[in-house]
Amino acid sequence: MTISEELSILGLAGKVALVTGGGAGIGRATAELFAQAGMRVAVIEIDASRAAEIRKLLESRGCDCLVIEADVRKGTESRRIISDVRERFGGLDVLVNNVGDYLGYKTEFAESTEEEWDALYAVNLLHLLHMSKAAIPLMREGGGGSIINISTIEAFRGIPLTVVYSAFKAAITGFTQSLAVELGQYGIRVNAIAPETTNTAQIVATPRVPPENRDHLSRWFPIGRFGEGADSAGAALFLASDRLSGWVSGSSIVVDGGALAAGAWMRLQDNGWTHLPIIVADGYTPRPPHPLRKE
Ligand SMILES: NC(=O)c1ccc[n+]([C@@H]2O[C@H](COP(=O)([O-])OP(=O)(O)OC[C@H]3O[C@@H](n4cnc5c(N)ncnc54)[C@H](O)[C@@H]3O)[C@@H](O)[C@H]2O)c1
């Protein structure tokens, strides 16, 4: 049995999904998995080469897809995007608000600037409002849908040096809960996914850890590894499927290898436990250059 045949039990074949930032990382993995489940998939991507790549990939897999090069931070773009989706597919069942970035800012809050706050607001919160507002009428016309917001574990756990990023991500939790309350009457569910460190284009996690220290991954994470895009994509697939998650709304699913539950606790090499640091590193990862980011 192929994976597509296995996923047919989800009841998603032919449904329409829109994934923002679907050209890399978690968004790309989600677009791919949705395509495997037989969905028609629209992808929004700001980067032209990533847009071309995901279009080629989805088409090669026989997915009825629409890839739009756009910047979701612009409110007017969200109306154009939804109008393009309406024209092409006639409806919208699932919206994944995936774009988000700490933009490379690692600044103590007291030193951070209003310019940074504005940039972080635009890429981590404002576009969720624009995209959701533009999408809701189309979802209502179709009798319902599922909005999935990508947050972060840092919405539920403190993080130094990216305080404002985490504040906007925490706001996604409130947005998700309150919007779920409003939209339930229209058959629209609203949920969030909160990943821990996940290997993507933005976060190059595993290569950052020197090979001689990689065995510590199994001590840092109860599940023993960093996340992959497919981990969050799996949660998105669950939340997209009314058959599986039809009574789940206003929730955040933590996709973190058990890290939040562990808190600061880590396993030692002798299988004892510690909540004291055992590795000296800043916990951030080097990243390839990107025009939107301060490097
Ligand atoms: N990777 C992690 O460790 C991690 C952890 C927690 C939360 N997250 C969240 O998951 C989401 C996805 O992160 P990722 O690591 O997969 O990112 P990524 O940078 O690997 O991929 C994001 C994609 O979105 C595109 N994009 C960026 N700005 C855009 C814009 N304004 N309009 C349209 N497209 C745009 C990028 O070009 C890229 O292709 C983000 O919201 C991020 O905050 C990621």
The ligand as a Gaussian input file, in Angstrom:
#p B3LYP/6-31G(d) Opt

LIG

0 1
 N       12.570000      25.495000      12.783000
 C       12.375000      25.610000      14.102000
 O       13.191000      25.198000      14.944000
 C       11.117000      26.259000      14.606000
 C       10.855000      26.164000      15.982000
 C        9.705000      26.759000      16.483000
 C        8.833000      27.415000      15.629000
 N        9.114000      27.493000      14.300000
 C        8.157000      28.206000      13.446000
 O        7.803000      27.377000      12.356000
 C        7.486000      28.195000      11.228000
 C        8.295000      27.739000      10.041000
 O        9.669000      27.842000      10.360000
 P       10.807000      27.132000       9.506000
 O       11.947000      26.915000      10.439000
 O       10.239000      25.997000       8.743000
 O       11.179000      28.349000       8.515000
 P       12.021000      28.372000       7.154000
 O       12.693000      29.702000       7.126000
 O       12.837000      27.149000       7.016000
 O       10.858000      28.363000       6.058000
 C        9.957000      29.439000       5.969000
 C        9.626000      29.753000       4.525000
 O        8.790000      30.912000       4.506000
 C        9.253000      31.825000       3.524000
 N        8.884000      33.188000       3.924000
 C        9.516000      33.958000       4.847000
 N        8.904000      35.143000       4.962000
 C        7.868000      35.127000       4.090000
 C        6.868000      36.078000       3.744000
 N        6.844000      37.272000       4.334000
 N        5.927000      35.748000       2.813000
 C        5.963000      34.522000       2.215000
 N        6.907000      33.585000       2.490000
 C        7.847000      33.879000       3.428000
 C       10.767000      31.603000       3.503000
 O       11.347000      32.050000       2.289000
 C       10.858000      30.083000       3.686000
 O       10.815000      29.392000       2.460000
 C        7.772000      29.639000      11.665000
 O        6.583000      30.249000      12.087000
 C        8.731000      29.477000      12.842000
 O        8.685000      30.556000      13.748000
 C       10.237000      26.927000      13.774000

